[in-house]
Amino acid sequence: MTTLQSVPALGTHPASGSLPSRAETREQLSRATYDLLVIGGGILGISTAWHAAQSGLRVALVDAGDFAGATSSASSKLLHGGLRYLQTGAVKLVAENHFERRAVSREVAPHLANPLTFYLPVYKGGPHGAAKLGAGVFAYSALSAFGDGVGHVISPARASRDVPELRTDNLKAVAVYGDDQMNDARMALMTVRAAVDAGAVVLNHAAVTGLRFTRGRVTGAELKDTADGTEFGITARLVLNATGPWVDHLRKMEDPNAAPSIRLSKGAHLVLKRTRPWRAALATPIDKYRITFALPWEDMLLLGTTDEEYEGDPADVSVTEADTAQILDEAAFSIKDQQLSRDLITYSFAGLRVLPGGPGDTSKAKRETVVTEGRGGMLSVAGGKWTTFRHIGRTVMNKLAALPGHPLAEDMEPMNRLPRKLPLPGIANPNAVAHRLLIDGPAPGPRMAPDTARHLATHYGSLAFDIARLANENPALAERVHPDAPEIWAQVAYARDHEWAETADDVLRRRTTLTIRGLATDEVRDGVEKLLADRD
């Protein structure tokens, strides 16, 4: 591991082609009038900014924290059709989800998504029988045009070979189906990059302190750069409130009398070290509607999730002892005790699902996207699923085109004239990228480690070659940030210069996997902060 004393030597001045400074970006945002200002850098706002920029609009995107800094990096990391929605008869919804899932994982971002086989165990006395689940996974695979194989049922012995920690007591059968997995924070960052490539101007760590009004209409926002306290403003013809759990907070800035429009559901997850290799994920029915997941992810095991109504400050959401106990207890239905030791937990996180307002159990609420217009003309968008982030962006853009008076329609290309499956930056076959990284190592010098090559290929795609060049030019940047993780210091420099990383948490939690692995030590954090400070 690179010692703290040697970290200053890692400093490398921002690379050519790196991002403009925050001061330059603030100046650019302040002096122009934008067609659309998107407030909120979660995947919903990011996708809308991407599609709006593609359509030819002049777009600005800001977030009070980091891009994907809240709910959008606290998901179950799945691109999925939603097997449980079949229980409620939502066949069309599942088919639409599958279409979007396949588009993202096969054509838009194959470098950031990977197929994952799911085992759905059927236990004696469980909420569903083998015949019902077998029929369900067959129908589920049919709705995806059998692109992931045919849903079927296998024996407990066969399943336990792929999932050695599977509990086999009273296990009658295992239903099998396919979906996809991702690193949500990396997918969001690549979508930000796509929006910027299309012409959007973006700034994270820029909090809205008030809205601008012209004759009663919202025409921009006042902001404070939380990195240095600088205050500035943005003028826009239309403002989109995409602040997720904070959507009603911004609506009250527009209209103090605005009634609540959403309710929140907390979903908590645990990350554990794996005791043995897993070649499939578990989706275990808890009751008629809920499923608990055990997902091999980033060389770890991801467990969750919970689903309970949340009424506190969104900024205070956290994993409680009750959440931890619930997740481990539910995981114990299908996982052996040795894999569920609390000593194996490296990290926990909680996010908030944004649901339409109304009564009823949050676990049964629809994950639909709602677009509303306030009295000041500000649009607010909330809800939806990670899997359908491209569809949500198109939906919002169609809403913009249809606004009364069509204020933006003449300046934007209709969605139906734009490419339906425009790829995200770095698109490439990750296996080919990893192979190239391994054989194109520096000479003289050690070749890149296989786990590092694989990690770079599946988190950056072809952009991994830019990181490899940094490592080749400065051997110190080729060293691991921590000996137990695949990340190298070149990724920190790259995050600083090309991925809007401002804080150590931006790097450790969202641009790398060091935090979720439990490796964000004080020494690592100090080293990252020193490298970030060398941006000038």
Secondary structure as the mmCIF struct_conf table of DSSP 4:
data_model
#
loop_
_struct_conf.conf_type_id
_struct_conf.id
_struct_conf.beg_label_comp_id
_struct_conf.beg_label_asym_id
_struct_conf.beg_label_seq_id
_struct_conf.end_label_comp_id
_struct_conf.end_label_asym_id
_struct_conf.end_label_seq_id
HELX_RH_3T_P HELX_RH_3T_P1 LEU A 4 LEU A 10
HELX_LH_PP_P HELX_LH_PP_P1 HIS A 13 ALA A 15
TURN_TY1_P TURN_TY1_P1 SER A 16 GLY A 17
HELX_LH_PP_P HELX_LH_PP_P2 LEU A 19 SER A 21
HELX_RH_AL_P HELX_RH_AL_P1 ARG A 22 ARG A 31
BEND BEND1 ALA A 32 ALA A 32
STRN STRN1 THR A 33 ILE A 39
BEND BEND2 GLY A 42 GLY A 42
HELX_RH_AL_P HELX_RH_AL_P2 ILE A 43 GLN A 54
TURN_TY1_P TURN_TY1_P2 SER A 55 GLY A 56
STRN STRN2 VAL A 59 VAL A 62
BEND BEND3 ALA A 64 GLY A 65
TURN_TY1_P TURN_TY1_P3 PHE A 67 ALA A 68
BEND BEND4 ALA A 70 ALA A 70
HELX_RH_3T_P HELX_RH_3T_P2 THR A 71 SER A 73
BEND BEND5 ALA A 74 SER A 75
STRN STRN3 LEU A 78 LEU A 79
HELX_RH_3T_P HELX_RH_3T_P3 LEU A 83 THR A 88
TURN_TY1_P TURN_TY1_P4 GLY A 89 GLY A 89
HELX_RH_AL_P HELX_RH_AL_P3 VAL A 91 ARG A 102
HELX_RH_PI_P HELX_RH_PI_P1 ALA A 103 VAL A 108
TURN_TY1_P TURN_TY1_P5 PRO A 110 LEU A 112
STRN STRN4 ALA A 113 TYR A 123
TURN_TY1_P TURN_TY1_P6 LYS A 124 GLY A 125
BEND BEND6 PRO A 127 HIS A 128
HELX_RH_AL_P HELX_RH_AL_P4 ALA A 130 LEU A 143
TURN_TY1_P TURN_TY1_P7 SER A 144 ASP A 148
STRN STRN5 HIS A 152 ILE A 154
HELX_RH_AL_P HELX_RH_AL_P5 PRO A 156 ASP A 162
TURN_TY1_P TURN_TY1_P8 PRO A 164 GLU A 165
STRN STRN6 LEU A 166 LEU A 166
TURN_TY1_P TURN_TY1_P9 ASP A 169 ASN A 170
STRN STRN7 LEU A 171 MET A 182
HELX_RH_AL_P HELX_RH_AL_P6 ASP A 184 ASP A 197
TURN_TY1_P TURN_TY1_P10 ALA A 198 GLY A 199
STRN STRN8 VAL A 201 LEU A 203
BEND BEND7 ASN A 204 HIS A 205
STRN STRN9 ALA A 206 THR A 214
TURN_TY1_P TURN_TY1_P11 ARG A 215 GLY A 216
STRN STRN10 ARG A 217 ASP A 225
TURN_TY1_P TURN_TY1_P12 THR A 226 ASP A 228
STRN STRN11 GLU A 231 ASN A 241
HELX_RH_3T_P HELX_RH_3T_P4 GLY A 244 TRP A 246
HELX_RH_AL_P HELX_RH_AL_P7 VAL A 247 GLU A 254
TURN_TY1_P TURN_TY1_P13 PRO A 256 ASN A 257
HELX_LH_PP_P HELX_LH_PP_P3 ALA A 258 PRO A 260
STRN STRN12 ILE A 262 LYS A 273
BEND BEND8 THR A 275 ARG A 276
BEND BEND9 ARG A 279 ALA A 280
STRN STRN13 ALA A 281 PRO A 285
BEND BEND10 ASP A 287 TYR A 289
STRN STRN14 ILE A 291 TRP A 297
TURN_TY1_P TURN_TY1_P14 GLU A 298 ASP A 299
STRN STRN15 MET A 300 GLY A 304
STRN STRN16 GLU A 308 TYR A 310
BEND BEND11 GLY A 312 GLY A 312
HELX_RH_3T_P HELX_RH_3T_P5 PRO A 314 ASP A 316
HELX_RH_AL_P HELX_RH_AL_P8 GLU A 321 ALA A 331
TURN_TY1_P TURN_TY1_P15 ALA A 332 SER A 334
STRN STRN17 ILE A 335 ILE A 335
HELX_RH_3T_P HELX_RH_3T_P6 ASP A 337 LEU A 340
HELX_RH_3T_P HELX_RH_3T_P7 ARG A 342 LEU A 344
STRN STRN18 ILE A 345 PRO A 356
BEND BEND12 GLY A 357 GLY A 357
BEND BEND13 PRO A 359 GLY A 360
HELX_RH_3T_P HELX_RH_3T_P8 THR A 362 LYS A 364
BEND BEND14 ALA A 365 ALA A 365
STRN STRN19 THR A 369 GLU A 373
TURN_TY1_P TURN_TY1_P16 ARG A 375 GLY A 376
BEND BEND15 GLY A 377 GLY A 377
STRN STRN20 LEU A 379 GLY A 383
HELX_RH_3T_P HELX_RH_3T_P9 TRP A 386 THR A 388
HELX_RH_AL_P HELX_RH_AL_P9 PHE A 389 ALA A 401
TURN_TY1_P TURN_TY1_P17 ALA A 402 ALA A 402
BEND BEND16 LEU A 403 LEU A 403
TURN_TY1_P TURN_TY1_P18 PRO A 404 GLY A 405
TURN_TY1_P TURN_TY1_P19 PRO A 407 LEU A 408
HELX_RH_3T_P HELX_RH_3T_P10 ALA A 409 ASP A 411
BEND BEND17 MET A 412 MET A 412
HELX_RH_3T_P HELX_RH_3T_P11 MET A 415 ARG A 417
BEND BEND18 LEU A 418 LEU A 418
TURN_TY1_P TURN_TY1_P20 ARG A 420 LYS A 421
HELX_LH_PP_P HELX_LH_PP_P4 LEU A 422 LEU A 424
TURN_TY1_P TURN_TY1_P21 PRO A 425 GLY A 426
BEND BEND19 ALA A 428 ALA A 428
HELX_RH_AL_P HELX_RH_AL_P10 PRO A 430 ILE A 439
BEND BEND20 ASP A 440 ASP A 440
BEND BEND21 ALA A 443 GLY A 445
HELX_LH_PP_P HELX_LH_PP_P5 PRO A 446 ALA A 449
HELX_RH_AL_P HELX_RH_AL_P11 PRO A 450 TYR A 460
HELX_RH_3T_P HELX_RH_3T_P12 GLY A 461 LEU A 463
HELX_RH_AL_P HELX_RH_AL_P12 ALA A 464 GLU A 473
HELX_RH_3T_P HELX_RH_3T_P13 PRO A 475 ALA A 478
BEND BEND22 GLU A 479 GLU A 479
STRN STRN21 ARG A 480 ARG A 480
BEND BEND23 VAL A 481 HIS A 482
TURN_TY1_P TURN_TY1_P22 PRO A 483 ASP A 484
BEND BEND24 ALA A 485 PRO A 486
STRN STRN22 ILE A 488 ILE A 488
HELX_RH_AL_P HELX_RH_AL_P13 TRP A 489 HIS A 498
BEND BEND25 GLU A 499 GLU A 499
BEND BEND26 THR A 503 THR A 503
HELX_RH_AL_P HELX_RH_AL_P14 ALA A 504 ASP A 505
HELX_RH_PI_P HELX_RH_PI_P2 ASP A 506 ARG A 511
BEND BEND27 THR A 512 THR A 513
TURN_TY1_P TURN_TY1_P23 LEU A 514 GLY A 518
HELX_RH_AL_P HELX_RH_AL_P15 ASP A 522 ALA A 533
TURN_TY1_P TURN_TY1_P24 ASP A 534 ARG A 535
#
